[in-house]
Amino acid sequence: MASKQFIPANEGWEDLGGGVSRQIMGWDKQLMMVKVRFEKQAVGAPHAHPHTQSTYCIDGVFEFTIDGVKTVIKQGEGLYIAPNQQHGTTCLEAGTLLDVFSPYREDFLK
């Protein structure tokens, strides 16, 4: 069970509401890569999950809170989120994040 090998840039976007949309870029049971597009002031609500996550800022500016610690990241910067850490973000300037999860986010495929 895995994604197709090639994913076009304009295919498969899912509108999550509130100015946020995502595109699953590739996955198998061990790994998942997801682009997440945010409009200015859109919010990724605080949450936690059992997956390891690494995030790269493709463009834009985002304020992240991870376990109560706030930081701002911008284009070219990244962050690491350990399993079960509470985290969320507010988009300060419209942009796109690239999230990588291990293992894959089964809930994203439903």
N, CA, C and O atoms as CSV, one atom per row, in Angstrom:
chain,resi,resn,atom,element,x,y,z
A,1,MET,N,N,0.844,-1.171,0.000
A,1,MET,CA,C,0.000,0.000,0.000
A,1,MET,C,C,0.895,1.240,0.000
A,1,MET,O,O,1.707,1.432,0.905
A,2,ALA,N,N,0.734,2.081,-1.028
A,2,ALA,CA,C,1.542,3.300,-1.140
A,2,ALA,C,C,0.918,4.227,-2.174
A,2,ALA,O,O,0.008,3.841,-2.908
A,3,SER,N,N,1.418,5.448,-2.218
A,3,SER,CA,C,0.939,6.419,-3.204
A,3,SER,C,C,1.496,6.082,-4.578
A,3,SER,O,O,2.363,5.221,-4.725
A,4,LYS,N,N,0.975,6.785,-5.581
A,4,LYS,CA,C,1.575,6.643,-6.903
A,4,LYS,C,C,2.955,7.288,-6.864
A,4,LYS,O,O,3.251,8.058,-5.950
A,5,GLN,N,N,3.793,6.987,-7.833
A,5,GLN,CA,C,5.181,7.446,-7.803
A,5,GLN,C,C,5.350,8.922,-8.117
A,5,GLN,O,O,6.228,9.570,-7.548
A,6,PHE,N,N,4.534,9.470,-9.006
A,6,PHE,CA,C,4.683,10.862,-9.421
A,6,PHE,C,C,3.406,11.629,-9.089
A,6,PHE,O,O,2.305,11.183,-9.408
A,7,ILE,N,N,3.561,12.780,-8.450
A,7,ILE,CA,C,2.428,13.582,-8.013
A,7,ILE,C,C,2.548,14.973,-8.633
A,7,ILE,O,O,3.427,15.739,-8.237
A,8,PRO,N,N,1.685,15.322,-9.601
A,8,PRO,CA,C,1.725,16.651,-10.222
A,8,PRO,C,C,1.405,17.757,-9.209
A,8,PRO,O,O,0.636,17.539,-8.273
A,9,ALA,N,N,1.990,18.933,-9.398
A,9,ALA,CA,C,1.844,20.046,-8.460
A,9,ALA,C,C,0.408,20.521,-8.299
A,9,ALA,O,O,0.054,21.035,-7.238
A,10,ASN,N,N,-0.421,20.367,-9.308
A,10,ASN,CA,C,-1.785,20.910,-9.247
A,10,ASN,C,C,-2.851,19.843,-8.999
A,10,ASN,O,O,-4.040,20.124,-9.154
A,11,GLU,N,N,-2.464,18.654,-8.626
A,11,GLU,CA,C,-3.402,17.546,-8.474
A,11,GLU,C,C,-3.577,17.146,-7.018
A,11,GLU,O,O,-2.609,17.108,-6.259
A,12,GLY,N,N,-4.816,16.847,-6.625
A,12,GLY,CA,C,-5.072,16.230,-5.322
A,12,GLY,C,C,-5.138,17.173,-4.139
A,12,GLY,O,O,-5.048,16.717,-2.999
A,13,TRP,N,N,-5.292,18.474,-4.362
A,13,TRP,CA,C,-5.403,19.405,-3.235
A,13,TRP,C,C,-6.744,19.220,-2.535
A,13,TRP,O,O,-7.779,19.063,-3.182
A,14,GLU,N,N,-6.713,19.240,-1.206
A,14,GLU,CA,C,-7.906,19.093,-0.387
A,14,GLU,C,C,-8.098,20.368,0.429
A,14,GLU,O,O,-7.199,20.778,1.165
A,15,ASP,N,N,-9.264,20.994,0.302
A,15,ASP,CA,C,-9.579,22.201,1.066
A,15,ASP,C,C,-9.991,21.782,2.474
A,15,ASP,O,O,-10.977,21.066,2.651
A,16,LEU,N,N,-9.233,22.230,3.471
A,16,LEU,CA,C,-9.518,21.877,4.860
A,16,LEU,C,C,-10.373,22.928,5.556
A,16,LEU,O,O,-10.770,22.746,6.707
A,17,GLY,N,N,-10.659,24.038,4.852
A,17,GLY,CA,C,-11.432,25.127,5.436
A,17,GLY,C,C,-10.541,26.092,6.193
A,17,GLY,O,O,-9.404,25.766,6.533
A,18,GLY,N,N,-11.061,27.280,6.454
A,18,GLY,CA,C,-10.332,28.268,7.240
A,18,GLY,C,C,-9.057,28.770,6.592
A,18,GLY,O,O,-8.155,29.241,7.284
A,19,GLY,N,N,-8.969,28.675,5.252
A,19,GLY,CA,C,-7.779,29.172,4.561
A,19,GLY,C,C,-6.619,28.196,4.521
A,19,GLY,O,O,-5.479,28.595,4.287
A,20,VAL,N,N,-6.903,26.907,4.751
A,20,VAL,CA,C,-5.851,25.886,4.754
A,20,VAL,C,C,-6.221,24.791,3.739
A,20,VAL,O,O,-7.368,24.346,3.684
A,21,SER,N,N,-5.239,24.371,2.944
A,21,SER,CA,C,-5.435,23.238,2.040
A,21,SER,C,C,-4.177,22.388,2.049
A,21,SER,O,O,-3.092,22.871,2.370
A,22,ARG,N,N,-4.331,21.105,1.690
A,22,ARG,CA,C,-3.171,20.217,1.703
A,22,ARG,C,C,-3.165,19.319,0.469
A,22,ARG,O,O,-4.194,19.034,-0.144
A,23,GLN,N,N,-1.941,18.888,0.140
A,23,GLN,CA,C,-1.710,17.957,-0.958
A,23,GLN,C,C,-0.764,16.876,-0.458
A,23,GLN,O,O,0.358,17.171,-0.046
A,24,ILE,N,N,-1.207,15.641,-0.492
A,24,ILE,CA,C,-0.341,14.528,-0.098
A,24,ILE,C,C,0.608,14.262,-1.253
A,24,ILE,O,O,0.178,13.966,-2.368
A,25,MET,N,N,1.900,14.370,-0.980
A,25,MET,CA,C,2.924,14.300,-2.022
A,25,MET,C,C,3.478,12.902,-2.247
A,25,MET,O,O,4.025,12.625,-3.314
A,26,GLY,N,N,3.353,12.038,-1.292
A,26,GLY,CA,C,3.847,10.678,-1.429
A,26,GLY,C,C,3.838,10.007,-0.077
A,26,GLY,O,O,4.026,10.653,0.954
A,27,TRP,N,N,3.617,8.695,-0.088
A,27,TRP,CA,C,3.560,7.986,1.193
A,27,TRP,C,C,3.659,6.485,0.989
A,27,TRP,O,O,3.350,5.952,-0.077
A,28,ASP,N,N,4.094,5.836,2.034
A,28,ASP,CA,C,3.910,4.411,2.241
A,28,ASP,C,C,3.656,4.267,3.737
A,28,ASP,O,O,3.469,5.279,4.412
A,29,LYS,N,N,3.642,3.076,4.273
A,29,LYS,CA,C,3.283,2.921,5.686
A,29,LYS,C,C,4.318,3.487,6.647
A,29,LYS,O,O,4.018,3.692,7.823
A,30,GLN,N,N,5.535,3.742,6.167
A,30,GLN,CA,C,6.595,4.247,7.033
A,30,GLN,C,C,6.759,5.764,6.990
A,30,GLN,O,O,7.318,6.355,7.914
A,31,LEU,N,N,6.272,6.399,5.918
A,31,LEU,CA,C,6.595,7.805,5.687
A,31,LEU,C,C,5.486,8.486,4.898
A,31,LEU,O,O,4.854,7.863,4.045
A,32,MET,N,N,5.248,9.775,5.185
A,32,MET,CA,C,4.304,10.565,4.401
A,32,MET,C,C,4.808,11.992,4.294
A,32,MET,O,O,5.265,12.573,5.278
A,33,MET,N,N,4.722,12.561,3.086
A,33,MET,CA,C,5.105,13.950,2.848
A,33,MET,C,C,3.872,14.703,2.359
A,33,MET,O,O,3.173,14.242,1.457
A,34,VAL,N,N,3.605,15.880,2.967
A,34,VAL,CA,C,2.388,16.624,2.696
A,34,VAL,C,C,2.712,18.112,2.577
A,34,VAL,O,O,3.374,18.679,3.446
A,35,LYS,N,N,2.234,18.755,1.476
A,35,LYS,CA,C,2.308,20.208,1.357
A,35,LYS,C,C,1.044,20.791,1.974
A,35,LYS,O,O,-0.059,20.302,1.731
A,36,VAL,N,N,1.215,21.846,2.779
A,36,VAL,CA,C,0.076,22.498,3.411
A,36,VAL,C,C,0.158,23.989,3.090
A,36,VAL,O,O,1.125,24.663,3.446
A,37,ARG,N,N,-0.871,24.489,2.414
A,37,ARG,CA,C,-0.927,25.890,1.990
A,37,ARG,C,C,-1.822,26.671,2.953
A,37,ARG,O,O,-2.921,26.227,3.286
A,38,PHE,N,N,-1.346,27.831,3.396
A,38,PHE,CA,C,-2.075,28.676,4.346
A,38,PHE,C,C,-2.270,30.074,3.776
A,38,PHE,O,O,-1.346,30.656,3.208
A,39,GLU,N,N,-3.482,30.612,3.932
A,39,GLU,CA,C,-3.718,32.020,3.686
A,39,GLU,C,C,-3.277,32.788,4.936
A,39,GLU,O,O,-3.173,32.215,6.020
A,40,LYS,N,N,-3.021,34.077,4.775
A,40,LYS,CA,C,-2.613,34.904,5.918
A,40,LYS,C,C,-3.660,34.816,7.029
A,40,LYS,O,O,-4.860,34.911,6.771
A,41,GLN,N,N,-3.200,34.636,8.256
A,41,GLN,CA,C,-3.992,34.519,9.483
A,41,GLN,C,C,-4.711,33.174,9.625
A,41,GLN,O,O,-5.434,32.980,10.602
A,42,ALA,N,N,-4.539,32.244,8.689
A,42,ALA,CA,C,-5.106,30.899,8.851
A,42,ALA,C,C,-4.403,30.207,10.008
A,42,ALA,O,O,-3.236,30.476,10.294
A,43,VAL,N,N,-5.123,29.317,10.664
A,43,VAL,CA,C,-4.623,28.671,11.872
A,43,VAL,C,C,-4.600,27.152,11.702
A,43,VAL,O,O,-5.561,26.545,11.230
A,44,GLY,N,N,-3.495,26.570,12.092
A,44,GLY,CA,C,-3.409,25.126,12.283
A,44,GLY,C,C,-3.652,24.916,13.766
A,44,GLY,O,O,-2.753,25.132,14.579
A,45,ALA,N,N,-4.858,24.498,14.126
A,45,ALA,CA,C,-5.271,24.422,15.536
A,45,ALA,C,C,-4.334,23.524,16.343
A,45,ALA,O,O,-3.813,22.540,15.817
A,46,PRO,N,N,-4.119,23.856,17.611
A,46,PRO,CA,C,-3.274,23.032,18.468
A,46,PRO,C,C,-3.781,21.581,18.509
A,46,PRO,O,O,-4.979,21.332,18.642
A,47,HIS,N,N,-2.854,20.646,18.394
A,47,HIS,CA,C,-3.180,19.223,18.391
A,47,HIS,C,C,-1.925,18.425,18.695
A,47,HIS,O,O,-0.824,18.973,18.759
A,48,ALA,N,N,-2.100,17.145,18.878
A,48,ALA,CA,C,-0.973,16.227,19.085
A,48,ALA,C,C,-1.316,14.928,18.363
A,48,ALA,O,O,-2.489,14.608,18.171
A,49,HIS,N,N,-0.291,14.186,17.967
A,49,HIS,CA,C,-0.481,12.896,17.304
A,49,HIS,C,C,0.734,12.020,17.601
A,49,HIS,O,O,1.786,12.528,17.987
A,50,PRO,N,N,0.595,10.715,17.422
A,50,PRO,CA,C,1.689,9.811,17.776
A,50,PRO,C,C,2.814,9.737,16.738
A,50,PRO,O,O,3.762,8.970,16.906
A,51,HIS,N,N,2.713,10.517,15.682
A,51,HIS,CA,C,3.699,10.488,14.599
A,51,HIS,C,C,4.849,11.457,14.865
A,51,HIS,O,O,4.641,12.523,15.446
A,52,THR,N,N,6.044,11.099,14.451
A,52,THR,CA,C,7.159,12.034,14.409
A,52,THR,C,C,6.910,12.954,13.222
A,52,THR,O,O,6.482,12.497,12.163
A,53,GLN,N,N,7.175,14.244,13.390
A,53,GLN,CA,C,6.940,15.209,12.311
A,53,GLN,C,C,8.137,16.129,12.155
A,53,GLN,O,O,8.720,16.591,13.135
A,54,SER,N,N,8.490,16.384,10.904
A,54,SER,CA,C,9.477,17.405,10.577
A,54,SER,C,C,8.825,18.315,9.551
A,54,SER,O,O,8.176,17.837,8.621
A,55,THR,N,N,8.992,19.628,9.712
A,55,THR,CA,C,8.335,20.597,8.838
A,55,THR,C,C,9.357,21.561,8.277
A,55,THR,O,O,10.228,22.057,8.992
A,56,TYR,N,N,9.236,21.820,6.974
A,56,TYR,CA,C,10.093,22.769,6.255
A,56,TYR,C,C,9.207,23.878,5.705
A,56,TYR,O,O,8.162,23.599,5.117
A,57,CYS,N,N,9.607,25.125,5.887
A,57,CYS,CA,C,8.860,26.271,5.379
A,57,CYS,C,C,9.313,26.576,3.948
A,57,CYS,O,O,10.419,27.072,3.731
A,58,ILE,N,N,8.450,26.275,2.983
A,58,ILE,CA,C,8.741,26.558,1.575
A,58,ILE,C,C,8.704,28.061,1.333
A,58,ILE,O,O,9.602,28.618,0.700
A,59,ASP,N,N,7.666,28.713,1.839
A,59,ASP,CA,C,7.561,30.171,1.760
A,59,ASP,C,C,6.552,30.643,2.800
A,59,ASP,O,O,5.836,29.835,3.389
A,60,GLY,N,N,6.498,31.960,3.023
A,60,GLY,CA,C,5.609,32.526,4.025
A,60,GLY,C,C,6.301,32.677,5.374
A,60,GLY,O,O,7.500,32.433,5.510
A,61,VAL,N,N,5.508,33.090,6.376
A,61,VAL,CA,C,5.988,33.258,7.749
A,61,VAL,C,C,4.936,32.663,8.681
A,61,VAL,O,O,3.745,32.936,8.539
A,62,PHE,N,N,5.386,31.846,9.636
A,62,PHE,CA,C,4.487,31.120,10.524
A,62,PHE,C,C,4.949,31.236,11.966
A,62,PHE,O,O,6.143,31.137,12.251
A,63,GLU,N,N,4.003,31.448,12.878
A,63,GLU,CA,C,4.301,31.376,14.304
A,63,GLU,C,C,3.858,30.007,14.797
A,63,GLU,O,O,2.670,29.683,14.769
A,64,PHE,N,N,4.804,29.214,15.244
A,64,PHE,CA,C,4.531,27.884,15.783
A,64,PHE,C,C,4.586,27.911,17.295
A,64,PHE,O,O,5.385,28.634,17.890
A,65,THR,N,N,3.727,27.112,17.910
A,65,THR,CA,C,3.796,26.847,19.341
A,65,THR,C,C,3.932,25.343,19.504
A,65,THR,O,O,3.081,24.582,19.042
A,66,ILE,N,N,5.002,24.917,20.162
A,66,ILE,CA,C,5.243,23.498,20.425
A,66,ILE,C,C,5.438,23.344,21.928
A,66,ILE,O,O,6.382,23.886,22.502
A,67,ASP,N,N,4.530,22.595,22.561
A,67,ASP,CA,C,4.555,22.418,24.017
A,67,ASP,C,C,4.708,23.751,24.755
A,67,ASP,O,O,5.489,23.860,25.700
A,68,GLY,N,N,3.959,24.755,24.316
A,68,GLY,CA,C,3.939,26.058,24.975
A,68,GLY,C,C,5.050,27.011,24.576
A,68,GLY,O,O,5.038,28.167,25.000
A,69,VAL,N,N,6.008,26.570,23.777
A,69,VAL,CA,C,7.115,27.420,23.332
A,69,VAL,C,C,6.798,27.956,21.943
A,69,VAL,O,O,6.528,27.191,21.018
A,70,LYS,N,N,6.833,29.304,21.803
A,70,LYS,CA,C,6.522,29.941,20.524
A,70,LYS,C,C,7.797,30.327,19.790
A,70,LYS,O,O,8.786,30.738,20.397
A,71,THR,N,N,7.750,30.186,18.466
A,71,THR,CA,C,8.835,30.655,17.612
A,71,THR,C,C,8.258,30.981,16.241
A,71,THR,O,O,7.221,30.446,15.849
A,72,VAL,N,N,8.932,31.855,15.523
A,72,VAL,CA,C,8.521,32.218,14.173
A,72,VAL,C,C,9.506,31.596,13.195
A,72,VAL,O,O,10.721,31.704,13.361
A,73,ILE,N,N,8.958,30.938,12.165
A,73,ILE,CA,C,9.815,30.406,11.115
A,73,ILE,C,C,9.412,31.035,9.782
A,73,ILE,O,O,8.264,31.424,9.568
A,74,LYS,N,N,10.408,31.117,8.896
A,74,LYS,CA,C,10.170,31.702,7.572
A,74,LYS,C,C,10.841,30.828,6.524
A,74,LYS,O,O,11.434,29.798,6.842
A,75,GLN,N,N,10.740,31.251,5.281
A,75,GLN,CA,C,11.253,30.483,4.146
A,75,GLN,C,C,12.645,29.920,4.420
A,75,GLN,O,O,13.549,30.633,4.856
A,76,GLY,N,N,12.791,28.623,4.153
A,76,GLY,CA,C,14.083,27.960,4.306
A,76,GLY,C,C,14.355,27.399,5.686
A,76,GLY,O,O,15.362,26.721,5.888
A,77,GLU,N,N,13.473,27.667,6.646
A,77,GLU,CA,C,13.676,27.167,8.006
A,77,GLU,C,C,12.771,25.962,8.263
A,77,GLU,O,O,11.828,25.700,7.517
A,78,GLY,N,N,13.079,25.246,9.324
A,78,GLY,CA,C,12.307,24.061,9.633
A,78,GLY,C,C,12.186,23.824,11.116
A,78,GLY,O,O,12.703,24.590,11.930
A,79,LEU,N,N,11.493,22.748,11.459
A,79,LEU,CA,C,11.307,22.392,12.857
A,79,LEU,C,C,11.049,20.901,12.980
A,79,LEU,O,O,10.726,20.226,12.002
A,80,TYR,N,N,11.196,20.404,14.187
A,80,TYR,CA,C,10.975,18.995,14.519
A,80,TYR,C,C,9.936,18.935,15.628
A,80,TYR,O,O,9.988,19.708,16.584
A,81,ILE,N,N,8.985,18.003,15.490
A,81,ILE,CA,C,7.958,17.804,16.507
A,81,ILE,C,C,7.985,16.327,16.906
A,81,ILE,O,O,7.721,15.448,16.086
A,82,ALA,N,N,8.302,16.073,18.152
A,82,ALA,CA,C,8.352,14.702,18.661
A,82,ALA,C,C,6.932,14.137,18.785
A,82,ALA,O,O,5.970,14.899,18.881
A,83,PRO,N,N,6.798,12.820,18.783
A,83,PRO,CA,C,5.472,12.221,18.952
A,83,PRO,C,C,4.774,12.739,20.209
A,83,PRO,O,O,5.391,12.905,21.261
A,84,ASN,N,N,3.483,12.986,20.072
A,84,ASN,CA,C,2.583,13.405,21.154
A,84,ASN,C,C,2.843,14.797,21.713
A,84,ASN,O,O,2.273,15.150,22.745
A,85,GLN,N,N,3.688,15.601,21.064
A,85,GLN,CA,C,3.873,16.989,21.499
A,85,GLN,C,C,2.710,17.840,20.988
A,85,GLN,O,O,2.337,17.763,19.817
A,86,GLN,N,N,2.148,18.644,21.874
A,86,GLN,CA,C,1.088,19.579,21.493
A,86,GLN,C,C,1.705,20.663,20.611
A,86,GLN,O,O,2.722,21.250,20.979
A,87,HIS,N,N,1.098,20.938,19.443
A,87,HIS,CA,C,1.642,21.948,18.543
A,87,HIS,C,C,0.546,22.545,17.667
A,87,HIS,O,O,-0.500,21.934,17.449
A,88,GLY,N,N,0.808,23.741,17.177
A,88,GLY,CA,C,-0.108,24.437,16.285
A,88,GLY,C,C,0.616,25.610,15.660
A,88,GLY,O,O,1.738,25.936,16.048
A,89,THR,N,N,-0.033,26.253,14.681
A,89,THR,CA,C,0.601,27.382,14.002
A,89,THR,C,C,-0.426,28.413,13.581
A,89,THR,O,O,-1.600,28.104,13.380
A,90,THR,N,N,0.045,29.650,13.452
A,90,THR,CA,C,-0.716,30.735,12.850
A,90,THR,C,C,0.121,31.292,11.711
A,90,THR,O,O,1.308,31.570,11.881
A,91,CYS,N,N,-0.496,31.451,10.558
A,91,CYS,CA,C,0.214,31.953,9.389
A,91,CYS,C,C,0.246,33.482,9.436
A,91,CYS,O,O,-0.801,34.128,9.391
A,92,LEU,N,N,1.438,34.054,9.528
A,92,LEU,CA,C,1.598,35.513,9.598
A,92,LEU,C,C,1.692,36.145,8.213
A,92,LEU,O,O,1.251,37.278,8.015
A,93,GLU,N,N,2.261,35.421,7.257
A,93,GLU,CA,C,2.308,35.821,5.847
A,93,GLU,C,C,2.010,34.570,5.038
A,93,GLU,O,O,2.630,33.530,5.258
A,94,ALA,N,N,1.064,34.658,4.101
A,94,ALA,CA,C,0.626,33.491,3.329
A,94,ALA,C,C,1.817,32.657,2.875
A,94,ALA,O,O,2.845,33.191,2.459
A,95,GLY,N,N,1.660,31.338,2.962
A,95,GLY,CA,C,2.775,30.484,2.587
A,95,GLY,C,C,2.434,29.010,2.594
A,95,GLY,O,O,1.284,28.613,2.780
A,96,THR,N,N,3.472,28.207,2.385
A,96,THR,CA,C,3.323,26.761,2.258
A,96,THR,C,C,4.368,26.055,3.115
A,96,THR,O,O,5.545,26.417,3.127
A,97,LEU,N,N,3.899,25.040,3.827
A,97,LEU,CA,C,4.778,24.193,4.629
A,97,LEU,C,C,4.864,22.815,3.985
A,97,LEU,O,O,3.929,22.370,3.319
A,98,LEU,N,N,5.985,22.152,4.188
A,98,LEU,CA,C,6.160,20.775,3.759
A,98,LEU,C,C,6.330,19.929,5.018
A,98,LEU,O,O,7.355,20.010,5.695
A,99,ASP,N,N,5.322,19.121,5.326
A,99,ASP,CA,C,5.339,18.265,6.514
A,99,ASP,C,C,5.736,16.845,6.125
A,99,ASP,O,O,5.280,16.316,5.111
A,100,VAL,N,N,6.583,16.243,6.937
A,100,VAL,CA,C,6.951,14.843,6.760
A,100,VAL,C,C,6.618,14.115,8.063
A,100,VAL,O,O,6.997,14.550,9.151
A,101,PHE,N,N,5.903,13.001,7.926
A,101,PHE,CA,C,5.461,12.225,9.076
A,101,PHE,C,C,6.006,10.802,9.009
A,101,PHE,O,O,6.136,10.223,7.930
A,102,SER,N,N,6.322,10.247,10.180
A,102,SER,CA,C,6.680,8.844,10.278
A,102,SER,C,C,6.032,8.280,11.537
A,102,SER,O,O,6.225,8.846,12.613
A,103,PRO,N,N,5.276,7.195,11.448
A,103,PRO,CA,C,4.812,6.583,10.210
A,103,PRO,C,C,3.794,7.489,9.520
A,103,PRO,O,O,3.547,8.609,9.968
A,104,TYR,N,N,3.214,7.004,8.440
A,104,TYR,CA,C,2.254,7.792,7.661
A,104,TYR,C,C,1.020,8.154,8.479
A,104,TYR,O,O,0.710,7.501,9.475
A,105,ARG,N,N,0.322,9.200,8.049
A,105,ARG,CA,C,-0.912,9.644,8.696
A,105,ARG,C,C,-2.098,8.939,8.045
A,105,ARG,O,O,-2.664,9.429,7.068
A,106,GLU,N,N,-2.461,7.800,8.590
A,106,GLU,CA,C,-3.580,7.032,8.056
A,106,GLU,C,C,-4.846,7.881,8.016
A,106,GLU,O,O,-5.653,7.748,7.096
A,107,ASP,N,N,-5.027,8.760,9.019
A,107,ASP,CA,C,-6.218,9.612,9.075
A,107,ASP,C,C,-6.303,10.580,7.900
A,107,ASP,O,O,-7.400,11.034,7.576
A,108,PHE,N,N,-5.196,10.913,7.252
A,108,PHE,CA,C,-5.215,11.810,6.091
A,108,PHE,C,C,-5.755,11.116,4.851
A,108,PHE,O,O,-6.145,11.789,3.896
A,109,LEU,N,N,-5.787,9.803,4.840
A,109,LEU,CA,C,-6.200,9.053,3.661
A,109,LEU,C,C,-7.682,8.692,3.675
A,109,LEU,O,O,-8.182,8.098,2.720
A,110,LYS,N,N,-8.378,9.039,4.729
A,110,LYS,CA,C,-9.803,8.684,4.846
A,110,LYS,C,C,-10.687,9.796,4.365
A,110,LYS,O,O,-11.911,9.668,4.392
